Amino acid sequence: MRLSHEDIAAIRCLVQARFGADAGIWLFGSRLDDSARGGDVDLYVEPVHLPAEDLLLARQALRRDLERRLRLPVDLVINPGQTTAFMRQARTEGYPL
């Protein structure tokens, strides 16, 4: 996995601030491949409770905060309560943070 312990801690902190301490977080995609280079950070977030604010706004704010902190592009998939096949694959093949 090509993220530092500090990056993982920052991801957890930022996601939990927006979606609660019980939100599930999975890293998937190219950052799981230690032999790869570059690439964005692909995250799948499964909140237990959706935020009181608009989900789209919360997702955009979280993505902005993550990109500022990590200094990398971030692709962020938030489960709004209806799990898609893509979300199941991200969870199955991803690494839980």
N, C-alpha and C positions, 0 to 999 in steps of 0.2 A: 504494500500500500504506500502510495507516494504522498503522504501527508505527515507532518510532524505531530508530536504529542500536543504541542501548543496549538496547532491548527485544529486538531480534533476537539480540544477543550473549548476553543473559541466557537467552533460550530455548535457544539452542545449548548453553550451558554446563550448564543444568539437565538437558536431555535427555541430553546426553552423559554426565553424572555417573551417571544411572540406567541408560542403555541402551548406553553405549559410544560412543567417538569416531567409529565408522563408521556410526552410526545415521542414516538418512535422515529429514529433517524437511521437511514441506511445510505452508505456510499456505494455507488455502482459506476460502471463504465471504465474508462481508460485509467483512472487514478488507482485502480486495484492492481494494475499490471506493473510490477516493479521494473520490467525491462523496457517499458514504453517511455517516451519523452513527451514533454509538453502536455497539452490537453486541458480541458476545463474540469471543474469539479461538479460531478453529477450527484445530486442528493434527492432522496425520496423521503418525505416527511409524512408521518401518519399521526395526526393529532387525535387525542381522545375526545377533546372538546374543541370545537371550532371557535376562533376568536370572536369577540363581540363586534369588532369592526368588520368591514367588508373583507372577504377572503382574498380577493384580488389585490387590494391595497396592502394587506398584511404580507402577502407573498412578495409583492414588489419591494416593500420596505425591507423584508428579510434578505432578499437577493442583493439589494443595494448594500446593506450592512455587511453581508458575507463577502462580497466582492471588494469592499474597502478594506476589510480586515485581512483577507487572504491574498489580496492583490492578484487575483486570478478570476477569469470568467466562471460564473456559477450557473448551472442549469438546475432548476428547482422544481420538483414535482410534489405538489401537496394533495393528499387524498381528502376530498371534500365529503367523504362518507360513502361514496360509491366507487368501489375498487374496480379498476379496469385490468385487462390482461397485461398491459404494460406495467402497471403498478405491482401486480403479482410477480412479474418477472424481475423487476428492480428489487423487490423484497427478497425473493428467493436467491437470486444471484449476487445480491449486494452484501456488503459487510456492515453489520449493525454498529453504530457508533454509540 
